[in-house]
C-alpha cells in the first residue's frame, strides 16, 4: 500500500495509471469537471494533480485550452531511455565513490 502526502498525489497516480492503461487516447483533452466528479474532489486538488502529471511529460497543459494526453513517440522514448541510462550510470559512480567499502 502506497503512502501519499495528499489527495492530489493519489489522484495524479490514478490518472497516470488510467493513461498507461489506455483509458485516454493520445491528444485527448482531459475534462476537469468530469475528473473532479470521478475522484470526488473539487477542481483545486485535481488541477494540482494534473500539474504533477504534466511534470512527467505524459500530459501537456496548454494555457486557455486545457490539459491533453501526450504519449511519447518512438524517438522521444529512445531519448528518454538514453537520459535514464546516463542518470543511472552517474548514480552508480556516485554511490561507488561514497561507499567504496561495499564494492
C-alpha positions as CSV (number, residue, x, y, z in Angstrom):
1,X,0.0,0.0,0.0
2,X,1.4,3.4,-1.0
3,X,1.5,6.3,1.3
4,X,0.5,9.7,-0.3
5,X,1.4,13.1,1.1
6,X,-2.0,14.4,0.0
7,X,-5.1,13.7,-2.2
8,X,-3.5,15.4,-5.2
9,X,-0.6,12.9,-5.2
10,X,-3.1,10.0,-5.1
11,X,-5.2,11.5,-8.0
12,X,-2.0,12.1,-10.0
13,X,-1.0,8.4,-9.6
14,X,-4.5,7.3,-10.6
15,X,-4.6,9.5,-13.7
16,X,-1.2,8.1,-14.7
17,X,-2.4,4.6,-14.4
18,X,-5.5,5.4,-16.5
19,X,-3.4,6.9,-19.2
20,X,-1.0,3.9,-19.2
21,X,-4.0,1.5,-19.3
22,X,-5.3,3.2,-22.4
23,X,-8.4,4.9,-20.8
24,X,-7.3,8.1,-22.6
25,X,-6.1,8.4,-26.2
26,X,-3.1,10.4,-27.3
27,X,-4.2,14.0,-27.8
28,X,-7.4,13.6,-25.8
29,X,-8.4,16.5,-23.7
30,X,-8.8,15.7,-20.0
31,X,-12.2,17.1,-18.8
32,X,-11.5,18.7,-15.4
33,X,-15.2,18.7,-14.3
34,X,-15.7,15.0,-15.2
35,X,-12.4,14.0,-13.5
36,X,-13.2,16.1,-10.4
37,X,-16.6,14.3,-10.1
38,X,-14.9,10.9,-10.7
39,X,-12.5,11.4,-7.8
40,X,-15.0,13.2,-5.6
41,X,-12.9,16.3,-5.2
42,X,-13.1,20.0,-6.2
43,X,-11.1,21.2,-9.2
44,X,-8.3,22.6,-7.0
45,X,-6.7,19.3,-6.0
46,X,-7.4,18.0,-9.5
47,X,-5.5,20.8,-11.0
48,X,-2.7,20.2,-8.6
49,X,-2.7,16.6,-9.7
50,X,-2.7,17.5,-13.3
51,X,0.3,19.8,-12.8
52,X,2.2,16.8,-11.2
53,X,1.3,14.6,-14.2
54,X,2.4,17.3,-16.6
55,X,5.9,17.3,-15.0
56,X,6.2,13.7,-16.1
57,X,5.5,14.6,-19.7
58,X,2.5,12.4,-20.2
59,X,0.1,15.3,-20.4
60,X,0.6,18.7,-21.8
61,X,-1.0,21.8,-20.3
62,X,-1.9,24.3,-22.9
63,X,-2.9,27.7,-21.5
64,X,-6.6,28.7,-22.1
65,X,-7.2,25.3,-23.8
66,X,-6.8,22.6,-21.2
67,X,-4.7,19.5,-20.5
68,X,-4.1,17.0,-23.2
69,X,-2.7,13.4,-23.1
70,X,0.8,13.2,-24.6
71,X,2.2,9.8,-25.2
72,X,5.7,9.9,-26.5
73,X,6.6,8.6,-29.9
74,X,9.5,6.2,-30.6
75,X,12.2,8.8,-30.9
76,X,11.1,10.6,-27.8
77,X,11.1,7.2,-25.9
78,X,14.6,6.5,-27.1
79,X,15.8,9.9,-25.9
80,X,14.2,9.3,-22.5
81,X,15.9,5.9,-22.1
82,X,19.2,7.4,-23.1
83,X,18.8,10.1,-20.4
84,X,17.7,7.5,-17.8
85,X,20.8,5.3,-18.7
86,X,23.1,8.2,-18.2
87,X,21.5,9.1,-14.9
88,X,21.8,5.6,-13.7
89,X,25.5,5.5,-14.5
90,X,26.1,8.8,-12.7
91,X,24.2,7.4,-9.7
92,X,26.4,4.2,-9.8
93,X,29.6,6.3,-9.9
94,X,28.5,8.5,-7.1
95,X,27.5,5.5,-4.9
96,X,30.8,3.8,-5.7
97,X,32.7,6.9,-4.6
98,X,30.6,7.4,-1.5
99,X,30.6,3.7,-0.4
100,X,33.8,2.1,-1.8
101,X,33.9,-0.5,1.1
102,X,30.6,-2.0,-0.2
103,X,32.2,-3.0,-3.6
